[in-house]
């Protein structure tokens, strides 16, 4: 596939991830009696990845996440020369989705985007349960490392064919079940950036953590998998 074709697929896929996952958090999580809650939001994020993995996995690899792209390159599964183009279109796709969500949310009388939090990621007083920066950093790093490990393992040529999207989607669901109370769950710098651009203020000030921790976690996992689990291939 040409790079431009793969970039378009990544843009569409990341758009869907933010639209589906953050949309569920913004519109459906807290609706009285009918709200889907944290578990529903976690499932929504998992379903976006699962559905797109089947839809575009054969086109772009369905990264949908700068940390995943960097981690796969570190593990030798992706070309470093394509990392920056992938990251750019992932952020663009996520931001377009956030713009759509902001427009829809603005159709509700009295909606205040900043006051709502707009599903942005945060720590300290902006953590759903007031978790400190150090706890948020460790959670994002470790959970992203595990996420990439599952991606690398389930897409390994020695793994059962055809099941990777299910494993990856369920892994992301589990990650959200663990960490929504901690940081609102990022493990994805593009997803964090898209919401922070609309919330501004504190969300932009804390955005650094949601780039650094996931990418460091992904690099650790990529190095480990390549060094230990692929050395005998």
C-alpha positions as YAML, in Angstrom:
chain: A
units: angstrom
residues:
- id: 1
  name: UNK
  ca: [0.00, 0.00, 0.00]
- id: 2
  name: UNK
  ca: [1.19, 3.53, -0.80]
- id: 3
  name: UNK
  ca: [2.04, 5.67, 2.20]
- id: 4
  name: UNK
  ca: [-0.72, 8.14, 1.36]
- id: 5
  name: UNK
  ca: [-3.29, 5.32, 1.32]
- id: 6
  name: UNK
  ca: [-2.09, 4.04, 4.67]
- id: 7
  name: UNK
  ca: [-2.10, 7.54, 6.13]
- id: 8
  name: UNK
  ca: [-5.70, 8.08, 5.06]
- id: 9
  name: UNK
  ca: [-6.69, 4.78, 6.69]
- id: 10
  name: UNK
  ca: [-4.93, 5.81, 9.91]
- id: 11
  name: UNK
  ca: [-6.68, 9.18, 9.89]
- id: 12
  name: UNK
  ca: [-10.10, 7.56, 9.46]
- id: 13
  name: UNK
  ca: [-9.34, 4.91, 12.09]
- id: 14
  name: UNK
  ca: [-8.18, 7.41, 14.70]
- id: 15
  name: UNK
  ca: [-11.19, 9.58, 13.93]
- id: 16
  name: UNK
  ca: [-13.41, 6.61, 14.75]
- id: 17
  name: UNK
  ca: [-11.52, 5.80, 17.95]
- id: 18
  name: UNK
  ca: [-12.02, 9.31, 19.35]
- id: 19
  name: UNK
  ca: [-15.54, 9.69, 18.03]
- id: 20
  name: UNK
  ca: [-16.64, 6.36, 19.48]
- id: 21
  name: UNK
  ca: [-14.66, 6.28, 22.71]
- id: 22
  name: UNK
  ca: [-14.73, 9.94, 23.75]
- id: 23
  name: UNK
  ca: [-18.23, 10.30, 22.34]
- id: 24
  name: UNK
  ca: [-19.43, 7.54, 24.66]
- id: 25
  name: UNK
  ca: [-17.77, 9.31, 27.60]
- id: 26
  name: UNK
  ca: [-19.21, 12.72, 26.71]
- id: 27
  name: UNK
  ca: [-22.75, 11.78, 25.71]
- id: 28
  name: UNK
  ca: [-23.64, 8.44, 27.27]
- id: 29
  name: UNK
  ca: [-21.61, 7.78, 30.42]
- id: 30
  name: UNK
  ca: [-23.50, 9.93, 32.88]
- id: 31
  name: UNK
  ca: [-27.05, 9.97, 31.52]
- id: 32
  name: UNK
  ca: [-29.44, 9.38, 34.45]
- id: 33
  name: UNK
  ca: [-30.82, 5.82, 34.49]
- id: 34
  name: UNK
  ca: [-29.70, 5.18, 30.91]
- id: 35
  name: UNK
  ca: [-25.98, 6.01, 31.37]
- id: 36
  name: UNK
  ca: [-23.41, 3.42, 30.35]
- id: 37
  name: UNK
  ca: [-20.92, 4.36, 33.09]
- id: 38
  name: UNK
  ca: [-17.18, 3.64, 33.15]
- id: 39
  name: UNK
  ca: [-17.66, 0.07, 31.95]
- id: 40
  name: UNK
  ca: [-19.61, 1.20, 28.93]
- id: 41
  name: UNK
  ca: [-16.98, 3.77, 27.99]
- id: 42
  name: UNK
  ca: [-14.25, 1.13, 28.36]
- id: 43
  name: UNK
  ca: [-16.16, -1.17, 26.05]
- id: 44
  name: UNK
  ca: [-16.71, 1.64, 23.55]
- id: 45
  name: UNK
  ca: [-12.97, 2.28, 23.25]
- id: 46
  name: UNK
  ca: [-12.30, -1.43, 22.85]
- id: 47
  name: UNK
  ca: [-14.95, -1.76, 20.16]
- id: 48
  name: UNK
  ca: [-13.54, 1.13, 18.14]
- id: 49
  name: UNK
  ca: [-10.16, -0.58, 17.95]
- id: 50
  name: UNK
  ca: [-11.64, -4.02, 17.30]
- id: 51
  name: UNK
  ca: [-13.85, -2.82, 14.45]
- id: 52
  name: UNK
  ca: [-11.14, -0.72, 12.83]
- id: 53
  name: UNK
  ca: [-8.57, -3.49, 13.18]
- id: 54
  name: UNK
  ca: [-10.76, -5.64, 10.95]
- id: 55
  name: UNK
  ca: [-11.52, -2.71, 8.64]
- id: 56
  name: UNK
  ca: [-8.05, -1.24, 8.07]
- id: 57
  name: UNK
  ca: [-5.59, -3.64, 9.70]
- id: 58
  name: UNK
  ca: [-4.69, -5.01, 6.27]
- id: 59
  name: UNK
  ca: [-4.19, -1.48, 4.91]
- id: 60
  name: UNK
  ca: [-2.26, 0.49, 7.51]
- id: 61
  name: UNK
  ca: [-1.76, -1.92, 10.39]
- id: 62
  name: UNK
  ca: [-4.40, 0.00, 12.38]
- id: 63
  name: UNK
  ca: [-2.08, 1.73, 14.84]
- id: 64
  name: UNK
  ca: [-4.44, 4.64, 15.68]
- id: 65
  name: UNK
  ca: [-1.95, 5.72, 18.31]
- id: 66
  name: UNK
  ca: [1.47, 7.46, 18.18]
- id: 67
  name: UNK
  ca: [2.74, 5.30, 21.05]
- id: 68
  name: UNK
  ca: [1.82, 2.14, 19.15]
- id: 69
  name: UNK
  ca: [3.54, 3.44, 16.03]
- id: 70
  name: UNK
  ca: [6.74, 4.23, 17.93]
- id: 71
  name: UNK
  ca: [6.58, 0.92, 19.80]
- id: 72
  name: UNK
  ca: [6.15, -1.10, 16.62]
- id: 73
  name: UNK
  ca: [9.08, 0.72, 15.02]
- id: 74
  name: UNK
  ca: [11.19, -0.02, 18.10]
- id: 75
  name: UNK
  ca: [10.27, -3.69, 17.82]
- id: 76
  name: UNK
  ca: [11.28, -3.76, 14.16]
- id: 77
  name: UNK
  ca: [7.72, -4.21, 12.92]
- id: 78
  name: UNK
  ca: [7.38, -0.79, 11.29]
- id: 79
  name: UNK
  ca: [9.63, 1.53, 9.30]
- id: 80
  name: UNK
  ca: [11.04, 4.50, 11.21]
- id: 81
  name: UNK
  ca: [10.74, 6.70, 8.12]
- id: 82
  name: UNK
  ca: [6.95, 6.40, 8.26]
- id: 83
  name: UNK
  ca: [6.61, 7.15, 11.98]
- id: 84
  name: UNK
  ca: [6.20, 10.93, 11.71]
- id: 85
  name: UNK
  ca: [3.63, 10.81, 8.85]
- id: 86
  name: UNK
  ca: [1.59, 8.27, 10.81]
- id: 87
  name: UNK
  ca: [1.68, 10.35, 13.99]
- id: 88
  name: UNK
  ca: [0.65, 13.50, 12.11]
- id: 89
  name: UNK
  ca: [-2.44, 11.91, 10.55]
- id: 90
  name: UNK
  ca: [-3.38, 10.21, 13.80]
- id: 91
  name: UNK
  ca: [-3.45, 13.58, 15.56]
- id: 92
  name: UNK
  ca: [-5.37, 15.11, 12.64]
- id: 93
  name: UNK
  ca: [-7.97, 12.32, 12.67]
- id: 94
  name: UNK
  ca: [-8.39, 12.56, 16.43]
- id: 95
  name: UNK
  ca: [-8.75, 16.34, 16.29]
- id: 96
  name: UNK
  ca: [-11.36, 16.17, 13.53]
- id: 97
  name: UNK
  ca: [-13.36, 13.77, 15.69]
- id: 98
  name: UNK
  ca: [-13.07, 16.10, 18.67]
- id: 99
  name: UNK
  ca: [-14.35, 18.95, 16.50]
- id: 100
  name: UNK
  ca: [-17.39, 16.85, 15.52]
- id: 101
  name: UNK
  ca: [-18.01, 15.97, 19.17]
- id: 102
  name: UNK
  ca: [-17.74, 19.62, 20.20]
- id: 103
  name: UNK
  ca: [-20.24, 20.64, 17.53]
- id: 104
  name: UNK
  ca: [-22.74, 17.95, 18.56]
- id: 105
  name: UNK
  ca: [-22.30, 18.68, 22.27]
- id: 106
  name: UNK
  ca: [-22.92, 22.37, 21.61]
- id: 107
  name: UNK
  ca: [-26.41, 21.46, 20.46]
- id: 108
  name: UNK
  ca: [-27.47, 20.77, 24.04]
- id: 109
  name: UNK
  ca: [-28.72, 23.88, 25.86]
- id: 110
  name: UNK
  ca: [-26.39, 24.93, 28.65]
- id: 111
  name: UNK
  ca: [-23.53, 22.63, 27.65]
- id: 112
  name: UNK
  ca: [-20.17, 23.99, 28.84]
- id: 113
  name: UNK
  ca: [-17.31, 22.23, 27.06]
- id: 114
  name: UNK
  ca: [-14.60, 23.29, 29.50]
- id: 115
  name: UNK
  ca: [-16.65, 22.61, 32.63]
- id: 116
  name: UNK
  ca: [-17.63, 19.18, 31.30]
- id: 117
  name: UNK
  ca: [-13.98, 18.15, 30.96]
- id: 118
  name: UNK
  ca: [-14.76, 16.93, 27.42]
- id: 119
  name: UNK
  ca: [-13.25, 13.50, 28.23]
- id: 120
  name: UNK
  ca: [-9.80, 15.09, 28.54]
- id: 121
  name: UNK
  ca: [-7.03, 13.28, 30.40]
- id: 122
  name: UNK
  ca: [-5.60, 14.70, 33.60]
- id: 123
  name: UNK
  ca: [-3.94, 14.11, 36.93]
- id: 124
  name: UNK
  ca: [-4.15, 15.70, 40.37]
- id: 125
  name: UNK
  ca: [-7.34, 17.70, 40.71]
- id: 126
  name: UNK
  ca: [-8.17, 16.86, 37.09]
- id: 127
  name: UNK
  ca: [-7.98, 13.11, 37.67]
- id: 128
  name: UNK
  ca: [-11.47, 11.59, 38.07]
- id: 129
  name: UNK
  ca: [-10.42, 10.28, 41.50]
- id: 130
  name: UNK
  ca: [-7.65, 12.82, 42.25]
- id: 131
  name: UNK
  ca: [-4.66, 10.58, 41.57]
- id: 132
  name: UNK
  ca: [-1.30, 12.37, 41.76]
- id: 133
  name: UNK
  ca: [1.03, 12.97, 38.80]
- id: 134
  name: UNK
  ca: [3.39, 10.15, 39.80]
- id: 135
  name: UNK
  ca: [0.58, 7.61, 39.97]
- id: 136
  name: UNK
  ca: [-0.81, 8.79, 36.64]
- id: 137
  name: UNK
  ca: [2.60, 8.54, 34.98]
- id: 138
  name: UNK
  ca: [3.20, 4.99, 36.18]
- id: 139
  name: UNK
  ca: [-0.32, 3.89, 35.18]
- id: 140
  name: UNK
  ca: [0.00, 5.31, 31.68]
- id: 141
  name: UNK
  ca: [3.51, 3.90, 31.18]
- id: 142
  name: UNK
  ca: [2.76, 0.38, 32.43]
- id: 143
  name: UNK
  ca: [-0.62, 0.04, 30.74]
- id: 144
  name: UNK
  ca: [0.74, 1.25, 27.40]
- id: 145
  name: UNK
  ca: [3.62, -1.21, 27.70]
- id: 146
  name: UNK
  ca: [1.16, -4.05, 28.30]
- id: 147
  name: UNK
  ca: [-1.03, -2.85, 25.43]
- id: 148
  name: UNK
  ca: [1.90, -2.93, 23.01]
- id: 149
  name: UNK
  ca: [2.98, -6.33, 24.33]
- id: 150
  name: UNK
  ca: [-0.47, -7.71, 23.49]
- id: 151
  name: UNK
  ca: [-0.32, -6.10, 20.04]
- id: 152
  name: UNK
  ca: [3.11, -7.57, 19.32]
- id: 153
  name: UNK
  ca: [2.20, -10.99, 20.65]
- id: 154
  name: UNK
  ca: [-1.18, -11.30, 18.95]
- id: 155
  name: UNK
  ca: [0.20, -10.15, 15.58]
- id: 156
  name: UNK
  ca: [3.29, -12.35, 15.76]
- id: 157
  name: UNK
  ca: [3.38, -14.79, 12.84]
- id: 158
  name: UNK
  ca: [3.53, -17.63, 15.37]
- id: 159
  name: UNK
  ca: [0.22, -16.57, 16.94]
- id: 160
  name: UNK
  ca: [-3.16, -17.97, 15.80]
- id: 161
  name: UNK
  ca: [-4.16, -16.08, 12.66]
- id: 162
  name: UNK
  ca: [-7.20, -13.82, 12.56]
- id: 163
  name: UNK
  ca: [-7.72, -13.28, 16.29]
- id: 164
  name: UNK
  ca: [-5.46, -10.26, 16.88]
- id: 165
  name: UNK
  ca: [-8.23, -7.63, 16.64]
- id: 166
  name: UNK
  ca: [-10.22, -9.38, 19.35]
- id: 167
  name: UNK
  ca: [-7.26, -9.61, 21.72]
- id: 168
  name: UNK
  ca: [-6.26, -6.00, 21.10]
- id: 169
  name: UNK
  ca: [-9.79, -4.64, 21.47]
- id: 170
  name: UNK
  ca: [-10.39, -6.54, 24.70]
- id: 171
  name: UNK
  ca: [-7.01, -5.45, 26.05]
- id: 172
  name: UNK
  ca: [-7.90, -1.79, 25.47]
- id: 173
  name: UNK
  ca: [-11.24, -2.38, 27.19]
- id: 174
  name: UNK
  ca: [-9.49, -3.84, 30.23]
- id: 175
  name: UNK
  ca: [-7.00, -0.97, 30.29]
- id: 176
  name: UNK
  ca: [-9.88, 1.50, 30.46]
- id: 177
  name: UNK
  ca: [-11.60, -0.48, 33.21]
- id: 178
  name: UNK
  ca: [-8.42, -0.12, 35.25]
- id: 179
  name: UNK
  ca: [-7.45, 3.47, 34.55]
- id: 180
  name: UNK
  ca: [-10.50, 5.63, 33.80]
- id: 181
  name: UNK
  ca: [-10.63, 6.59, 37.50]
- id: 182
  name: UNK
  ca: [-6.89, 7.43, 37.44]
- id: 183
  name: UNK
  ca: [-6.42, 9.58, 34.32]
- id: 184
  name: UNK
  ca: [-9.59, 9.13, 32.26]
- id: 185
  name: UNK
  ca: [-7.32, 6.72, 30.35]
- id: 186
  name: UNK
  ca: [-5.07, 7.88, 27.59]
- id: 187
  name: UNK
  ca: [-2.43, 5.29, 26.54]
- id: 188
  name: UNK
  ca: [-2.76, 7.27, 23.29]
- id: 189
  name: UNK
  ca: [-1.18, 10.72, 22.78]
- id: 190
  name: UNK
  ca: [-3.39, 11.51, 19.77]
- id: 191
  name: UNK
  ca: [-6.58, 10.89, 21.78]
- id: 192
  name: UNK
  ca: [-5.26, 13.09, 24.60]
- id: 193
  name: UNK
  ca: [-4.18, 15.88, 22.27]
- id: 194
  name: UNK
  ca: [-7.51, 16.09, 20.47]
- id: 195
  name: UNK
  ca: [-9.47, 16.70, 23.66]
- id: 196
  name: UNK
  ca: [-6.88, 19.00, 25.21]
- id: 197
  name: UNK
  ca: [-6.96, 21.29, 22.17]
- id: 198
  name: UNK
  ca: [-10.62, 22.02, 22.88]
- id: 199
  name: UNK
  ca: [-10.47, 22.18, 26.68]
- id: 200
  name: UNK
  ca: [-7.29, 24.31, 26.62]
- id: 201
  name: UNK
  ca: [-5.90, 25.55, 29.97]
- id: 202
  name: UNK
  ca: [-5.06, 22.76, 32.38]
- id: 203
  name: UNK
  ca: [-5.53, 20.04, 29.74]
- id: 204
  name: UNK
  ca: [-2.77, 21.50, 27.57]
- id: 205
  name: UNK
  ca: [-0.54, 22.06, 30.60]
- id: 206
  name: UNK
  ca: [-0.82, 18.39, 31.59]
- id: 207
  name: UNK
  ca: [-0.67, 17.00, 28.04]
- id: 208
  name: UNK
  ca: [3.08, 16.34, 28.25]
- id: 209
  name: UNK
  ca: [2.47, 13.36, 30.55]
- id: 210
  name: UNK
  ca: [0.12, 11.74, 28.06]
- id: 211
  name: UNK
  ca: [2.80, 11.89, 25.38]
- id: 212
  name: UNK
  ca: [5.84, 10.96, 27.43]
- id: 213
  name: UNK
  ca: [4.48, 8.11, 29.56]
- id: 214
  name: UNK
  ca: [2.74, 6.15, 26.75]
- id: 215
  name: UNK
  ca: [5.67, 6.50, 24.35]
- id: 216
  name: UNK
  ca: [8.22, 5.46, 26.98]
- id: 217
  name: UNK
  ca: [6.04, 2.48, 27.90]
- id: 218
  name: UNK
  ca: [5.71, 1.47, 24.25]
- id: 219
  name: UNK
  ca: [9.46, 1.71, 23.67]
- id: 220
  name: UNK
  ca: [10.18, -0.45, 26.72]
- id: 221
  name: UNK
  ca: [7.74, -3.09, 25.49]
- id: 222
  name: UNK
  ca: [9.09, -2.95, 21.94]
- id: 223
  name: UNK
  ca: [12.68, -3.42, 23.10]
- id: 224
  name: UNK
  ca: [11.71, -6.24, 25.47]
- id: 225
  name: UNK
  ca: [9.65, -8.16, 22.93]
- id: 226
  name: UNK
  ca: [12.28, -7.88, 20.23]
- id: 227
  name: UNK
  ca: [15.15, -8.86, 22.53]
- id: 228
  name: UNK
  ca: [13.50, -11.71, 24.42]
- id: 229
  name: UNK
  ca: [10.55, -13.13, 22.51]
- id: 230
  name: UNK
  ca: [11.79, -12.82, 18.93]
- id: 231
  name: UNK
  ca: [15.43, -13.74, 19.36]
- id: 232
  name: UNK
  ca: [14.80, -17.42, 18.47]
- id: 233
  name: UNK
  ca: [12.61, -16.76, 15.45]
...
